[in-house]
Amino acid sequence: MSKISLELGSGGKLMRDFINEEILQNFRNPYLEELADAALLPFNIALTTDSYTVEPLFFPGGDIGTLCVNGTVNDLIVAGAEPRFLALSLIIEEGLEKETLTKIFHSIKNAAQQAHVLITTGDTKVVRQGQADKIFITTSGVGEIIAHPSPPQIKPGDKIIVTGTLGEHSLAVMVAREEFGFEAEIKSDCAPLNFLLPLWQEGVLWMRDVTRGGLASVLIELADRLPYSITIEEETIPLSPPVRGACEFLGIDPLYLACEGRAVIVVKATAQNQVLQKIKAHPQGKTAAIIGEVATSPGKAGELLLKTISGGWRRLEPLTSELLPRIC
């Protein structure tokens, strides 16, 4: 790849190759090599950072303000840390309406309160018109480590749980763009995942929030790290009727759609029922489901296999292109 392409940000193969060939080669160290959503550092500190760019800035169920808080908070939670503090960096394009910025700040304030974090520092830059797209936000988060994800402890029979229906965020942004000639009652699932924190003490071995690249990309990355395969069942994967209908209409695979308030969890087989019940007891987890397991067959080590509704098996591959750019 001689030039950077849009697909690099898809969460798929190009991004994984870029991280391995460029980021790790230049900055390799024990903390970075984990390639987790947050780095687990000395002094019981977890650190994460992410940049947010979405078009349009406001969409059903959220906006770039709720997105930048919840996305960073969730990265800490799934890494085993309780979120504490955020830093906020703004790159604002000249000419942005003051009213728009005020609405975004209001959303950031409310989202931070809901997630129990404080905005403690930041930076603001303004660039000339045409040098950005309204506003870009970078949020860094610091949390207190309460658990350590344990991929080496994952073994056959451990269960895969998703905490709710998939794909609402991607499709809410798509509908807001009015580019595809259809309407649907879909709201983004953008929300903090604080309610998952106690589960680290309940037999959970690993978590990841389902963002760019969707459920399939997240589980493909996990399978790459295991000496086993991962199998999931299509009929058990929770999808809302509007998402299912929109995906069928547009020919999109919902397994690759991003969420901003969902996680996928690996839990010990002995704890699967109690963990699922606790998730479903929370309003954000009502549609949670066990969708598969870590396995020795079918498939080979490192593979993610989908058992289709018809009963066959399909290997899920990493994304090679961007399904929907600028969604987070």
MINUSE-657706 format. One record per residue (C-alpha): residue number from 0; y, z, x. Coordinates in pm, whole numbers, plus 50000, padded with zeros to 5 digits. Example, Ala and Ser with C-alpha at 12.3 -4.5 7.8 and 13.67 -1.06 7.14 Angstrom:
<atoms>
ATOM; 0; 49550; 50780; 51230
ATOM; 1; 49894; 50714; 51367
</atoms>
This chain:
<atoms>
ATOM; 0; 50000; 50000; 50000
ATOM; 1; 50313; 49877; 50179
ATOM; 2; 50554; 49985; 49907
ATOM; 3; 50553; 50274; 49661
ATOM; 4; 50450; 50171; 49310
ATOM; 5; 50495; 50341; 48975
ATOM; 6; 50120; 50403; 48954
ATOM; 7; 50150; 50653; 49240
ATOM; 8; 50269; 50909; 48986
ATOM; 9; 49982; 50860; 48741
ATOM; 10; 49768; 51149; 48860
ATOM; 11; 49491; 50899; 48936
ATOM; 12; 49334; 50739; 49242
ATOM; 13; 49656; 50620; 49404
ATOM; 14; 49806; 50968; 49390
ATOM; 15; 49490; 51128; 49529
ATOM; 16; 49481; 50877; 49814
ATOM; 17; 49849; 50934; 49886
ATOM; 18; 49802; 51310; 49904
ATOM; 19; 49502; 51280; 50135
ATOM; 20; 49641; 51007; 50360
ATOM; 21; 50008; 51103; 50378
ATOM; 22; 50073; 51460; 50265
ATOM; 23; 49771; 51631; 50418
ATOM; 24; 49785; 51426; 50736
ATOM; 25; 50144; 51528; 50800
ATOM; 26; 50155; 51884; 50670
ATOM; 27; 49800; 52015; 50688
ATOM; 28; 49760; 52393; 50679
ATOM; 29; 49516; 52633; 50508
ATOM; 30; 49743; 52696; 50209
ATOM; 31; 49808; 52328; 50141
ATOM; 32; 49446; 52224; 50189
ATOM; 33; 49346; 52404; 49870
ATOM; 34; 49545; 52141; 49676
ATOM; 35; 49589; 52389; 49393
ATOM; 36; 49866; 52389; 49132
ATOM; 37; 50021; 52677; 49325
ATOM; 38; 49980; 52801; 49681
ATOM; 39; 49834; 53151; 49709
ATOM; 40; 50032; 53306; 49993
ATOM; 41; 50036; 53637; 50183
ATOM; 42; 50197; 53945; 50026
ATOM; 43; 50027; 53866; 49692
ATOM; 44; 50269; 53579; 49620
ATOM; 45; 50196; 53249; 49449
ATOM; 46; 50442; 52960; 49490
ATOM; 47; 50466; 52631; 49304
ATOM; 48; 50721; 52353; 49259
ATOM; 49; 50746; 52046; 49038
ATOM; 50; 51000; 51781; 48944
ATOM; 51; 51055; 51667; 48588
ATOM; 52; 51171; 51330; 48465
ATOM; 53; 51108; 51217; 48109
ATOM; 54; 51236; 50936; 47889
ATOM; 55; 51369; 51021; 47634
ATOM; 56; 51506; 51361; 47731
ATOM; 57; 51435; 51495; 47380
ATOM; 58; 51108; 51432; 47197
ATOM; 59; 50921; 51587; 46903
ATOM; 60; 50819; 51938; 47001
ATOM; 61; 51031; 51975; 47314
ATOM; 62; 51264; 51831; 47573
ATOM; 63; 51307; 51819; 47949
ATOM; 64; 51427; 52182; 47941
ATOM; 65; 51115; 52326; 47778
ATOM; 66; 50908; 52095; 47996
ATOM; 67; 51049; 52213; 48329
ATOM; 68; 50990; 52580; 48248
ATOM; 69; 50649; 52556; 48085
ATOM; 70; 50511; 52311; 48339
ATOM; 71; 50595; 52539; 48630
ATOM; 72; 50488; 52858; 48453
ATOM; 73; 50154; 52700; 48364
ATOM; 74; 50092; 52590; 48722
ATOM; 75; 50116; 52954; 48828
ATOM; 76; 49894; 53081; 48548
ATOM; 77; 49606; 52841; 48615
ATOM; 78; 49624; 52928; 48985
ATOM; 79; 49560; 53293; 48902
ATOM; 80; 49917; 53426; 48912
ATOM; 81; 50145; 53598; 48664
ATOM; 82; 50479; 53409; 48659
ATOM; 83; 50786; 53613; 48760
ATOM; 84; 51080; 53405; 48884
ATOM; 85; 51201; 53044; 48872
ATOM; 86; 51445; 52840; 49077
ATOM; 87; 51620; 52551; 48903
ATOM; 88; 51752; 52241; 49081
ATOM; 89; 51945; 51975; 48888
ATOM; 90; 52028; 51617; 48982
ATOM; 91; 52271; 51498; 48715
ATOM; 92; 52390; 51143; 48671
ATOM; 93; 52765; 51099; 48638
ATOM; 94; 52855; 51042; 48274
ATOM; 95; 52591; 51262; 48114
ATOM; 96; 52730; 51413; 47795
ATOM; 97; 52821; 51780; 47830
ATOM; 98; 52662; 51844; 47490
ATOM; 99; 52331; 51706; 47619
ATOM; 100; 52339; 51938; 47920
ATOM; 101; 52420; 52236; 47698
ATOM; 102; 52119; 52161; 47475
ATOM; 103; 51893; 52138; 47781
ATOM; 104; 52022; 52471; 47915
ATOM; 105; 51961; 52631; 47577
ATOM; 106; 51602; 52506; 47582
ATOM; 107; 51552; 52635; 47937
ATOM; 108; 51686; 52978; 47839
ATOM; 109; 51458; 53005; 47535
ATOM; 110; 51151; 52878; 47721
ATOM; 111; 51209; 53123; 48008
ATOM; 112; 51237; 53412; 47764
ATOM; 113; 50917; 53310; 47588
ATOM; 114; 50732; 53284; 47921
ATOM; 115; 50877; 53615; 48050
ATOM; 116; 51037; 53466; 48362
ATOM; 117; 51389; 53482; 48508
ATOM; 118; 51595; 53194; 48645
ATOM; 119; 51710; 53353; 48971
ATOM; 120; 51853; 53074; 49189
ATOM; 121; 51910; 52701; 49196
ATOM; 122; 52121; 52405; 49295
ATOM; 123; 52321; 52129; 49126
ATOM; 124; 52398; 51781; 49252
ATOM; 125; 52583; 51500; 49071
ATOM; 126; 52515; 51138; 49165
ATOM; 127; 52702; 50824; 49068
ATOM; 128; 52618; 50633; 48753
ATOM; 129; 52310; 50419; 48808
ATOM; 130; 52172; 50639; 49088
ATOM; 131; 51960; 50852; 48853
ATOM; 132; 51845; 50842; 48492
ATOM; 133; 52062; 51101; 48313
ATOM; 134; 51904; 51412; 48469
ATOM; 135; 51616; 51507; 48699
ATOM; 136; 51507; 51872; 48721
ATOM; 137; 51305; 52044; 48993
ATOM; 138; 51168; 52388; 48911
ATOM; 139; 51004; 52619; 49164
ATOM; 140; 50813; 52926; 49053
ATOM; 141; 50704; 53251; 49214
ATOM; 142; 50429; 53464; 49068
ATOM; 143; 50218; 53769; 49142
ATOM; 144; 49855; 53689; 49226
ATOM; 145; 49611; 53858; 48988
ATOM; 146; 49298; 53648; 49056
ATOM; 147; 49162; 53380; 49287
ATOM; 148; 49005; 53065; 49139
ATOM; 149; 48650; 53035; 49271
ATOM; 150; 48514; 52677; 49277
ATOM; 151; 48242; 52779; 49530
ATOM; 152; 48104; 53021; 49269
ATOM; 153; 48068; 52751; 49004
ATOM; 154; 47703; 52671; 48936
ATOM; 155; 47490; 52472; 48689
ATOM; 156; 47509; 52607; 48337
ATOM; 157; 47870; 52724; 48362
ATOM; 158; 48064; 52597; 48063
ATOM; 159; 48374; 52378; 48028
ATOM; 160; 48632; 52489; 47768
ATOM; 161; 48951; 52313; 47660
ATOM; 162; 49209; 52537; 47499
ATOM; 163; 49319; 52296; 47226
ATOM; 164; 49358; 51942; 47101
ATOM; 165; 49446; 51682; 47363
ATOM; 166; 49709; 51413; 47401
ATOM; 167; 49994; 51536; 47183
ATOM; 168; 50252; 51539; 47463
ATOM; 169; 50191; 51182; 47579
ATOM; 170; 50192; 51044; 47227
ATOM; 171; 50497; 51246; 47116
ATOM; 172; 50693; 51088; 47401
ATOM; 173; 50553; 50746; 47314
ATOM; 174; 50656; 50779; 46949
ATOM; 175; 51004; 50899; 47050
ATOM; 176; 51053; 50580; 47252
ATOM; 177; 50998; 50363; 46942
ATOM; 178; 50843; 50093; 47160
ATOM; 179; 50506; 50046; 46991
ATOM; 180; 50594; 49981; 46629
ATOM; 181; 50419; 50276; 46474
ATOM; 182; 50509; 50618; 46340
ATOM; 183; 50303; 50935; 46355
ATOM; 184; 50353; 51303; 46287
ATOM; 185; 50283; 51413; 46644
ATOM; 186; 50461; 51692; 46829
ATOM; 187; 50428; 51771; 47197
ATOM; 188; 50198; 52062; 47278
ATOM; 189; 50452; 52182; 47537
ATOM; 190; 50415; 52563; 47559
ATOM; 191; 50352; 52841; 47811
ATOM; 192; 49992; 52949; 47872
ATOM; 193; 50059; 53319; 47936
ATOM; 194; 49795; 53417; 47682
ATOM; 195; 49527; 53291; 47924
ATOM; 196; 49614; 53542; 48199
ATOM; 197; 49375; 53819; 48080
ATOM; 198; 49085; 53573; 48088
ATOM; 199; 49079; 53585; 48468
ATOM; 200; 48906; 53921; 48427
ATOM; 201; 48661; 53792; 48164
ATOM; 202; 48432; 53561; 48363
ATOM; 203; 48665; 53265; 48417
ATOM; 204; 48600; 53093; 48750
ATOM; 205; 48862; 52816; 48747
ATOM; 206; 49149; 52679; 48536
ATOM; 207; 49376; 52377; 48545
ATOM; 208; 49649; 52269; 48305
ATOM; 209; 49588; 51923; 48160
ATOM; 210; 49893; 51721; 48267
ATOM; 211; 49924; 51381; 48434
ATOM; 212; 49603; 51182; 48415
ATOM; 213; 49467; 51393; 48131
ATOM; 214; 49141; 51584; 48096
ATOM; 215; 48936; 51316; 48269
ATOM; 216; 49149; 51317; 48585
ATOM; 217; 49144; 51697; 48607
ATOM; 218; 48766; 51717; 48576
ATOM; 219; 48712; 51425; 48816
ATOM; 220; 48907; 51619; 49080
ATOM; 221; 48698; 51928; 49015
ATOM; 222; 48370; 51735; 49026
ATOM; 223; 48469; 51595; 49366
ATOM; 224; 48465; 51951; 49501
ATOM; 225; 48125; 52047; 49359
ATOM; 226; 47766; 51976; 49471
ATOM; 227; 47687; 51914; 49103
ATOM; 228; 47787; 51680; 48823
ATOM; 229; 47998; 51773; 48521
ATOM; 230; 47894; 51654; 48176
ATOM; 231; 48112; 51658; 47865
ATOM; 232; 48034; 51553; 47508
ATOM; 233; 48266; 51318; 47323
ATOM; 234; 48199; 51464; 46978
ATOM; 235; 48300; 51816; 47088
ATOM; 236; 48638; 51720; 47241
ATOM; 237; 48916; 51836; 47005
ATOM; 238; 49160; 51565; 46893
ATOM; 239; 49404; 51589; 46605
ATOM; 240; 49376; 51315; 46338
ATOM; 241; 49717; 51163; 46433
ATOM; 242; 49620; 51141; 46802
ATOM; 243; 49278; 50997; 46721
ATOM; 244; 49433; 50738; 46491
ATOM; 245; 49709; 50643; 46736
ATOM; 246; 49462; 50605; 47023
ATOM; 247; 49238; 50380; 46813
ATOM; 248; 49539; 50173; 46704
ATOM; 249; 49674; 50134; 47058
ATOM; 250; 49341; 50113; 47240
ATOM; 251; 49416; 50418; 47457
ATOM; 252; 49153; 50658; 47586
ATOM; 253; 49270; 51009; 47485
ATOM; 254; 49081; 51162; 47778
ATOM; 255; 49353; 51028; 48010
ATOM; 256; 49654; 51143; 47806
ATOM; 257; 49874; 51423; 47938
ATOM; 258; 49931; 51758; 47771
ATOM; 259; 50188; 52025; 47856
ATOM; 260; 50038; 52327; 47684
ATOM; 261; 49663; 52289; 47729
ATOM; 262; 49421; 52400; 47998
ATOM; 263; 49061; 52325; 48090
ATOM; 264; 48857; 52625; 48199
ATOM; 265; 48525; 52678; 48376
ATOM; 266; 48361; 53001; 48262
ATOM; 267; 48034; 53171; 48343
ATOM; 268; 47767; 53084; 48089
ATOM; 269; 47718; 53452; 48009
ATOM; 270; 48086; 53488; 47913
ATOM; 271; 48138; 53162; 47722
ATOM; 272; 48139; 53307; 47370
ATOM; 273; 48370; 53601; 47434
ATOM; 274; 48616; 53383; 47627
ATOM; 275; 48616; 53117; 47355
ATOM; 276; 48672; 53378; 47085
ATOM; 277; 48969; 53527; 47272
ATOM; 278; 49126; 53186; 47317
ATOM; 279; 49077; 53093; 46951
ATOM; 280; 49232; 53424; 46844
ATOM; 281; 49569; 53305; 46982
ATOM; 282; 49776; 53055; 46777
ATOM; 283; 49780; 52810; 47070
ATOM; 284; 49402; 52824; 47101
ATOM; 285; 49286; 52777; 46742
ATOM; 286; 49127; 52439; 46818
ATOM; 287; 48971; 52540; 47152
ATOM; 288; 48615; 52423; 47212
ATOM; 289; 48331; 52425; 47460
ATOM; 290; 48300; 52058; 47556
ATOM; 291; 48043; 52049; 47836
ATOM; 292; 47896; 52212; 48140
ATOM; 293; 47829; 52195; 48511
ATOM; 294; 47491; 52024; 48558
ATOM; 295; 47234; 51896; 48805
ATOM; 296; 47143; 51603; 48581
ATOM; 297; 47218; 51351; 48455
ATOM; 298; 47437; 51206; 48723
ATOM; 299; 47486; 51278; 49089
ATOM; 300; 47694; 51539; 49268
ATOM; 301; 48064; 51474; 49222
ATOM; 302; 48032; 51266; 48904
ATOM; 303; 48196; 51327; 48566
ATOM; 304; 47981; 51195; 48282
ATOM; 305; 48072; 51159; 47914
ATOM; 306; 47798; 51172; 47651
ATOM; 307; 47927; 50930; 47389
ATOM; 308; 47900; 50978; 47014
ATOM; 309; 47631; 50708; 47013
ATOM; 310; 47421; 50915; 47257
ATOM; 311; 47470; 50713; 47576
ATOM; 312; 47626; 50828; 47902
ATOM; 313; 47944; 50688; 48060
ATOM; 314; 48079; 50774; 48402
ATOM; 315; 48450; 50851; 48390
ATOM; 316; 48652; 50701; 48675
ATOM; 317; 48994; 50792; 48819
ATOM; 318; 49298; 50616; 48675
ATOM; 319; 49411; 50312; 48870
ATOM; 320; 49734; 50252; 48674
ATOM; 321; 49999; 50443; 48485
ATOM; 322; 49916; 50470; 48113
ATOM; 323; 50263; 50593; 48016
ATOM; 324; 50536; 50637; 48278
ATOM; 325; 50799; 50911; 48279
ATOM; 326; 50634; 51164; 48052
ATOM; 327; 50682; 51478; 48265
</atoms>
